[in-house]
Amino acid sequence: MENRRSFLTKATLGVAAAGATKATAAADQLVVGFIGTGIRAKAALIPQFKFNPAFRIAALCDVYKTNLEEAAGRLGGEVDTYGDYRRILDRKDIDVVVIATPDHWHCPMVIEACQAGKDIYLEKPVSNDIDMCLKAIAADRKSTRLNSSHANI
């Protein structure tokens, strides 16, 4: 079962195996878009992705402009910002979306991210509604982004 530690460890080990002293080529980086830039994103998730050379954070989204501007400032302003998460899902260059929103938004965003062909990093709880979880699982199973290696939800 894939979890956040194994996901980040595998990504880090992949970079280390390629040679820790070399910079990761831009073509080898996964391009990340963050949906939600609140406390959890700012305190833990953004730094984990920012300082891992396997990733490049290209976009941030939050409806709360203060959080969005603060997170963008921490990234040095080299990131696009949006108030509507669907703009991140529309971008063809985004490989992975990190969903760091309130729990009730998780499943609707997971479903749309699957439909957009994005890989998803999501922490628990997946949702506070069982029916939405079942819809998210169905969307994941329909997704062509991953083959038979779907994470257990």
URSULFEN-V160350 format. One record per backbone hydrogen bond with DSSP energy under -0.5 kcal/mol. NH is the residue of the N-H (numbers start at 1). CO is the residue of the C=O. Records with the same first field share a line. If there is no record, write none. Layout:
NH=CO, CO
This chain:
7=3
8=4
9=5
10=6
11=7
12=8
13=9
14=10
15=11
16=12
17=13
18=14
19=15, 16
20=16
22=19
28=25
29=25, 26
30=54
32=56
33=96
34=59
35=98
36=34, 61
38=100
42=38
43=39
44=40
45=40
46=41
48=44
49=45
50=46
51=47
52=49
53=51
55=52
56=30
58=32, 56
59=32
60=80
61=34
62=82
65=63
67=64
68=64
69=65
70=66
71=67
72=68
73=69
74=70
75=71
76=73
77=72
78=75
79=77
80=58
82=60
87=84
88=85
89=85
90=86
91=87, 88
94=91
95=31, 93
96=31
97=119
98=33
99=97, 121
100=35, 98
105=102
106=102, 103
107=103
109=105
110=106
111=107
112=108
113=109
114=110
115=111
116=112
117=114
118=113
119=95
121=97
122=120
123=99
133=129
134=130
135=131
136=132
137=133
138=134
139=135
140=136
141=137
142=138
143=139
